[in-house]
């Protein structure tokens, strides 16, 4: 660095990991800088340094004092600190979440989103996911295990069916069964976990109904084999949900329709307001918003799930 006071080139020799390196000195002071070209006896300003080796020894000790901690442990501490910090909401992520919820609000949970809107949402999701990478979702169980409403599904086409709501959310299904609420709950059930998908609708805009999938949930352990099968890497935050046969309520009548199913959801972002998960096999992004305490519709699935079903023929429902 050019010394502002004497217009001379000065530097500080430092010893780190047994190598001499010339590093510019921040605020150049010629009386303590060792000369780059005259080492080890003088500085560039012409003043003789009588103790160059003593200064070199002190510099070596100072540099190696920080190297006494094994690099692996130091890296582990940094990783843990990063994970803890990532698990907490911050101002930047809060801004992205606000934008995500605002843009997704007018898309009917994604089925009416235009390509430009999808690109904006995909970009916001990607930013949030990058900030959460490597974080263990189980460190914040109050955010992971809670009732949530479906805000957005990133499925490109929903002509026949949708990943959230099935055929009720396909093109024809949306005309016959107008969606009024769509939920996914992950709840603690004693020592185990319970997963619930619930689609509230009005048949022909008049008759209220609800389709419910209830099942058990647990952490997926066979991640390596599934990643190879699905051709996409699954994180440690992947849950496996094993659903019973769907139950569908039309007014007071409840019937069963369709087979049991197993799905995987990989949580890629989590905070106090939203959960972002991706389908295990498809990679489709889902955005879930935490339900408020005043949402009375979020528990309507219980009556349907606990009811004794009648046959579809008796209920007059064509499956």
C-alpha positions as CSV (number, residue, x, y, z in Angstrom):
1,X,0.0,0.0,0.0
2,X,1.3,3.5,-0.8
3,X,2.0,5.3,2.4
4,X,0.0,8.5,2.4
5,X,2.5,10.4,4.6
6,X,5.8,9.5,2.7
7,X,4.6,8.0,-0.6
8,X,6.5,4.9,0.1
9,X,5.5,1.2,-0.4
10,X,5.3,-0.5,3.0
11,X,4.0,-3.9,4.1
12,X,3.8,-6.3,7.0
13,X,5.3,-9.7,6.9
14,X,3.1,-12.3,8.6
15,X,3.8,-15.9,9.2
16,X,0.9,-18.3,9.0
17,X,1.0,-22.1,8.7
18,X,4.8,-21.9,8.0
19,X,4.6,-19.6,5.0
20,X,5.8,-16.0,4.7
21,X,3.2,-13.8,3.1
22,X,3.3,-10.1,2.4
23,X,0.0,-8.5,3.4
24,X,-0.8,-4.8,3.1
25,X,-1.1,-3.0,6.4
26,X,-4.4,-1.2,6.9
27,X,-3.2,2.2,8.3
28,X,0.4,2.4,7.1
29,X,2.9,3.4,9.9
30,X,6.4,3.2,8.6
31,X,8.1,2.8,12.1
32,X,6.5,-0.6,12.7
33,X,6.2,-1.9,9.1
34,X,8.9,-4.3,8.0
35,X,10.2,-3.5,4.5
36,X,9.1,-5.7,1.7
37,X,12.5,-5.6,0.0
38,X,14.9,-4.7,2.8
39,X,13.7,-7.4,5.3
40,X,15.0,-8.2,7.8
41,X,16.9,-5.0,8.7
42,X,15.2,-1.8,7.6
43,X,11.9,-0.2,6.6
44,X,11.2,1.7,3.4
45,X,11.5,5.0,5.2
46,X,15.1,4.4,6.0
47,X,14.8,3.9,9.8
48,X,16.7,0.9,11.0
49,X,14.7,-1.7,12.9
50,X,17.0,-3.2,15.5
51,X,14.8,-6.1,16.5
52,X,13.4,-7.6,13.3
53,X,13.6,-11.2,14.4
54,X,11.9,-10.5,17.7
55,X,9.0,-8.8,15.8
56,X,8.8,-11.8,13.4
57,X,8.7,-14.2,16.4
58,X,5.9,-12.3,18.1
59,X,4.0,-12.1,14.8
60,X,4.4,-15.9,14.3
61,X,3.0,-16.6,17.8
62,X,0.1,-14.3,17.3
63,X,-0.9,-15.9,14.0
64,X,-0.6,-19.4,15.3
65,X,-2.5,-18.8,18.5
66,X,-5.8,-18.9,16.5
67,X,-4.7,-22.0,14.6
68,X,-4.5,-24.1,17.8
69,X,-8.2,-25.0,17.5
70,X,-8.6,-28.0,15.1
71,X,-10.2,-26.9,11.8
72,X,-12.9,-29.6,12.0
73,X,-14.2,-28.4,15.3
74,X,-14.1,-24.8,14.2
75,X,-16.1,-25.8,11.1
76,X,-18.6,-27.7,13.2
77,X,-19.1,-24.7,15.4
78,X,-19.7,-22.5,12.4
79,X,-22.2,-25.1,11.0
80,X,-24.2,-25.3,14.2
81,X,-24.3,-21.5,14.5
82,X,-25.5,-21.2,10.9
83,X,-28.2,-23.8,11.5
84,X,-29.4,-22.1,14.7
85,X,-29.5,-18.8,13.0
86,X,-31.3,-20.2,9.9
87,X,-34.0,-21.7,12.1
88,X,-35.0,-18.2,13.3
89,X,-37.0,-15.8,11.1
90,X,-35.1,-12.7,10.0
91,X,-36.1,-9.5,8.4
92,X,-35.0,-10.4,4.9
93,X,-36.9,-13.7,4.9
94,X,-39.9,-11.9,6.4
95,X,-39.9,-9.6,3.4
96,X,-39.8,-12.5,0.9
97,X,-42.6,-14.3,2.8
98,X,-44.7,-11.2,2.6
99,X,-44.2,-11.0,-1.1
100,X,-44.8,-14.7,-1.6
101,X,-48.1,-14.7,0.2
102,X,-49.2,-11.5,-1.6
103,X,-48.4,-12.8,-5.1
104,X,-49.9,-16.3,-4.4
105,X,-53.2,-14.8,-3.0
106,X,-54.8,-14.2,-6.4
107,X,-53.9,-17.6,-7.9
108,X,-56.6,-19.8,-6.4
109,X,-53.9,-21.8,-4.6
110,X,-51.8,-22.0,-7.8
111,X,-54.3,-23.4,-10.4
112,X,-54.9,-20.0,-12.0
113,X,-51.4,-18.7,-11.9
114,X,-50.0,-17.3,-15.1
115,X,-46.5,-18.2,-16.2
116,X,-45.0,-14.9,-15.2
117,X,-46.6,-15.2,-11.7
118,X,-45.2,-18.7,-11.4
119,X,-41.8,-17.5,-12.2
120,X,-42.0,-14.8,-9.5
121,X,-43.2,-17.3,-6.9
122,X,-40.6,-19.9,-7.9
123,X,-37.9,-17.2,-7.4
124,X,-39.1,-16.3,-4.0
125,X,-39.4,-19.9,-3.0
126,X,-35.8,-20.6,-4.2
127,X,-34.5,-17.7,-2.1
128,X,-36.2,-18.9,1.0
129,X,-35.0,-22.5,0.4
130,X,-31.4,-21.3,0.0
131,X,-31.5,-19.5,3.3
132,X,-32.8,-22.7,5.0
133,X,-30.5,-25.2,3.4
134,X,-28.9,-27.6,6.0
135,X,-31.3,-26.6,8.8
136,X,-33.0,-29.3,10.8
137,X,-36.8,-28.7,10.8
138,X,-37.2,-30.7,14.0
139,X,-35.3,-28.0,15.9
140,X,-38.5,-25.9,15.7
141,X,-41.3,-28.5,16.3
142,X,-43.8,-25.8,17.1
143,X,-43.6,-24.7,13.5
144,X,-43.3,-28.1,11.9
145,X,-46.2,-29.8,13.8
146,X,-49.2,-27.5,13.4
147,X,-52.3,-26.8,11.4
148,X,-51.8,-25.2,8.0
149,X,-53.7,-23.9,5.1
150,X,-52.6,-24.6,1.5
151,X,-51.7,-21.2,-0.1
152,X,-49.9,-22.4,-3.3
153,X,-49.2,-25.5,-5.3
154,X,-46.6,-25.2,-8.0
155,X,-48.1,-27.8,-10.3
156,X,-47.9,-26.5,-13.9
157,X,-51.2,-28.1,-15.1
158,X,-54.3,-29.1,-13.1
159,X,-56.6,-30.1,-16.0
160,X,-57.3,-33.6,-14.6
161,X,-56.3,-33.3,-10.9
162,X,-54.1,-31.3,-8.5
163,X,-51.5,-32.5,-6.1
164,X,-53.5,-30.9,-3.3
165,X,-57.1,-31.9,-3.5
166,X,-56.9,-34.6,-6.2
167,X,-59.7,-34.6,-8.8
168,X,-61.7,-32.2,-6.7
169,X,-59.2,-29.6,-7.8
170,X,-59.0,-30.6,-11.5
171,X,-60.7,-28.5,-14.2
172,X,-64.1,-30.3,-14.0
173,X,-63.8,-30.8,-10.2
174,X,-63.4,-27.1,-9.6
175,X,-66.6,-26.4,-11.5
176,X,-68.7,-29.0,-9.6
177,X,-67.0,-28.7,-6.2
178,X,-66.1,-25.1,-5.5
179,X,-63.2,-25.1,-3.0
180,X,-63.9,-23.0,0.1
181,X,-60.8,-24.1,2.2
182,X,-57.8,-26.4,1.7
183,X,-55.7,-27.7,4.6
184,X,-52.8,-29.9,5.5
185,X,-52.2,-30.5,9.2
186,X,-49.2,-32.3,10.7
187,X,-50.0,-32.9,14.3
188,X,-48.7,-34.7,17.4
189,X,-50.8,-37.6,18.3
190,X,-49.4,-38.8,21.6
191,X,-46.0,-40.3,20.8
192,X,-46.7,-40.5,17.1
193,X,-47.5,-38.0,14.3
194,X,-50.7,-37.6,12.4
195,X,-51.1,-36.1,8.9
196,X,-54.5,-34.7,7.7
197,X,-55.4,-33.4,4.2
198,X,-58.8,-31.7,4.1
199,X,-60.7,-30.1,1.2
200,X,-63.8,-28.2,2.1
201,X,-66.1,-27.4,-0.9
202,X,-69.7,-26.6,-2.0
203,X,-71.2,-29.0,-4.5
204,X,-72.7,-26.9,-7.3
205,X,-72.1,-23.9,-5.1
206,X,-74.9,-25.1,-2.7
207,X,-74.4,-28.3,-0.8
208,X,-71.4,-28.1,1.7
209,X,-69.0,-31.0,1.7
210,X,-65.5,-32.1,2.8
211,X,-63.0,-34.6,1.5
212,X,-60.5,-35.9,4.2
213,X,-57.4,-38.0,4.1
214,X,-56.1,-39.0,7.5
215,X,-53.0,-41.1,8.2
216,X,-49.9,-41.5,10.2
217,X,-46.6,-39.6,9.6
218,X,-43.0,-40.4,10.4
219,X,-39.6,-39.3,9.4
220,X,-38.4,-41.0,6.2
221,X,-35.2,-43.0,6.8
222,X,-34.5,-44.6,3.4
223,X,-33.4,-41.3,1.8
224,X,-30.6,-42.7,-0.3
225,X,-32.7,-45.3,-2.0
226,X,-35.6,-42.9,-2.5
227,X,-33.3,-40.2,-3.9
228,X,-32.1,-42.7,-6.5
229,X,-35.6,-43.8,-7.3
230,X,-37.1,-40.3,-7.7
231,X,-33.9,-38.9,-9.3
232,X,-33.8,-36.0,-6.9
233,X,-32.0,-35.6,-3.6
234,X,-34.2,-35.7,-0.5
235,X,-33.2,-33.9,2.7
236,X,-33.2,-35.0,6.3
237,X,-36.5,-33.1,6.7
238,X,-38.5,-35.6,4.6
239,X,-41.6,-37.1,6.2
240,X,-43.6,-40.1,5.0
241,X,-47.4,-39.9,5.3
242,X,-49.4,-43.1,5.0
243,X,-53.0,-42.1,4.4
244,X,-56.1,-44.2,4.9
245,X,-58.9,-44.4,2.2
246,X,-60.4,-40.9,1.6
247,X,-63.6,-40.1,3.3
248,X,-66.0,-37.7,1.6
249,X,-68.9,-35.9,3.3
250,X,-72.0,-34.5,1.5
251,X,-74.1,-32.8,4.1
252,X,-74.7,-35.4,6.8
253,X,-73.7,-38.4,4.6
254,X,-70.1,-39.7,4.7
255,X,-68.7,-42.4,2.4
256,X,-65.3,-43.8,1.5
257,X,-63.9,-43.5,-2.1
258,X,-60.5,-44.3,-3.5
259,X,-57.5,-46.3,-2.3
260,X,-55.1,-45.7,0.5
261,X,-51.9,-43.8,-0.4
262,X,-48.4,-43.0,0.7
263,X,-46.7,-39.7,0.0
264,X,-43.4,-38.0,0.9
265,X,-43.0,-34.3,1.8
266,X,-39.6,-32.7,2.0
267,X,-39.7,-29.5,4.1
268,X,-37.3,-27.0,2.5
269,X,-38.2,-23.9,4.4
270,X,-39.9,-23.2,7.8
271,X,-40.7,-20.2,10.0
272,X,-43.3,-18.9,12.3
273,X,-45.7,-18.2,9.4
274,X,-45.2,-20.6,6.5
275,X,-43.9,-24.0,5.6
276,X,-42.5,-24.8,2.2
277,X,-42.4,-28.5,1.2
278,X,-41.7,-30.3,-2.0
279,X,-43.3,-33.6,-3.1
280,X,-40.8,-36.4,-2.7
281,X,-41.2,-37.9,-6.2
282,X,-42.3,-34.8,-8.2
283,X,-40.4,-32.0,-6.5
284,X,-43.6,-29.9,-6.8
285,X,-43.4,-27.0,-4.3
286,X,-46.2,-26.5,-1.7
287,X,-46.6,-23.4,0.4
288,X,-48.6,-23.7,3.6
289,X,-49.6,-20.9,5.9
290,X,-50.1,-21.5,9.6
291,X,-53.7,-21.4,10.6
292,X,-54.9,-18.7,13.0
293,X,-56.5,-19.5,16.3
294,X,-59.8,-17.9,15.0
295,X,-60.1,-20.3,12.0
296,X,-63.0,-22.5,13.0
297,X,-63.0,-24.4,9.8
298,X,-59.7,-26.1,10.3
299,X,-61.1,-28.7,12.6
300,X,-64.1,-29.6,10.5
301,X,-62.3,-32.7,9.2
302,X,-62.7,-34.5,12.6
303,X,-66.4,-35.1,12.2
304,X,-65.8,-36.6,8.8
305,X,-62.8,-38.7,9.8
306,X,-64.6,-40.1,12.9
307,X,-68.0,-40.8,11.1
308,X,-69.0,-44.3,10.1
309,X,-69.1,-44.3,6.3
310,X,-71.9,-45.6,4.2
311,X,-71.5,-47.2,0.8
312,X,-71.1,-44.9,-2.2
313,X,-74.2,-46.4,-3.7
314,X,-76.3,-45.6,-0.6
315,X,-74.9,-42.0,-0.6
316,X,-75.8,-41.7,-4.2
317,X,-72.3,-40.7,-5.2
318,X,-70.6,-42.0,-8.4
319,X,-67.0,-42.8,-7.9
